[in-house]
Amino acid sequence: MANPNIVSVASIYGKTVYDTDVATSAASLVSNAASSGKILKINSLIIANIDGTNAADITVTLRNAAGGTTYSTLAYTISVPADATLVVIGKDSAIYLEEDMALYVLASASGDLSATCSYEEISE
């Protein structure tokens, strides 16, 4: 697994992905494939509770791209109140996804949480 030298990059593309209904089983929100020749800089991950009545919990993990191995937990069953948002990753706490790594999200209830992630795709 090689990562690009982020001092001498050929391209940086700003991207935003979202999941309008975070599932009750862990699902990849952002993934960097093995041998991609890229590194992904995660600038922000915002979780919004779109249920007007009930709180719901969010869990965010770093895993291998296939989802089989959990490397780290960024948020574990954090309650997001109804009609509120939670910033899990902000610009001041950005993380990098190396090759064969992915950001997974998991909700305690279907239909309650939405996830939005802003990141930079960096390649040599």
N, C-alpha and C positions, 0 to 999 in steps of 0.2 A: 504494500500500500504506500503510494507516494502522495505527498501533498504538494501543491504548487507553492513556490516561493512568493509570498504575498508582498514582497518588496518590489519585484519586477513582474508585474502582471500584464497580460495582454488585454484582458477585458474584465470589467465589473458590471454586472447587470443587477439592477434593483428589481426585486420581485415581491409580490404579496400573494399569499394563499389563504384560504379560509375553509372552514367546515361549519356550515350553518346549523348542523345538528350533531354535536359530538355524541358518539355512540357509547353504550355501556360495556363494550368490549374495546380494548386498546386498538387504536388505528393510527397509522402513520399520517402525520400532517405535512412534514417536510422530510425528504429523504435524499441522501447523497450516495449514489450507487458506487459499488466497488470499481476501482480502476476508472473513475470518471475524469480524473485529472483536474478536479475542481475541489474547492473548499467553500463551504457555505457559512457566511457570517450571519447569525441570527440576531437581528437588532431589536425585535420586539415580539412578544407573544401576549395577546390580550384575550381574556376569556370574558364573555358577556353572558349574563343570565337573562334569557329572553322570556322566561316564565314570569308572568306578572304576580304570581302568588307564592311560589315555593322556592326555597333555597335549594341548591344542588352542589355536590362536591366535584372537584376536578383533580385529576392526577396526571402529571406530566413526567415522562421518562425519556432518557436517552438510551437508545438500543442500537443493535446492529440493524442494517437496512431490512433484513428479513424478519426482524422482530423477535428472534429467538433468545437473544441475550440482552439483559438489562445492565447497562453500565452505570447509570446514575439516576437518581430520582430528583427532579427539580421542584416538584410540588406533590404533596401526598394528601389526598382527601381534604383539600382546603375548601371550606364552604364559601360559595358565592351567593350572597343574598339575592332575592328576587329583584329584578330591575337594576342590578349593580354590575360593575366590571371589576376584574382583577388583572393587574399587570404582573405576569409571571416572569417575563424577561423584558427589561427596558434597555434603552440605548447605553445607560451607564453600567449595565451588567451583561453585555453581549457575550454570546458563546459561539464557538466554531464547531461545525459538523465536518469532521474529516471524512474521507472516503469510507464507504460501508457503514455509515452512521445515519440514524434517523431520529426525529422528534415525534414521540407518540403521545396522544391525548386519550383520556378515558373519563367519562362522566358517570355520576351515580344514578342519573335518570335521563332517559331519552327525551328529546324535545325541549330540554331546559337550557342547555349551554351552547354557545357559538364560540368558535376560536378563529382569531385572525393573527397571521404571522407575517412580519415584514423581514426580508433578508436580502443579502447580497450574494450573488453567485460569482465567485472569483476564479479565474483560470489563467494559466501562463500562455 
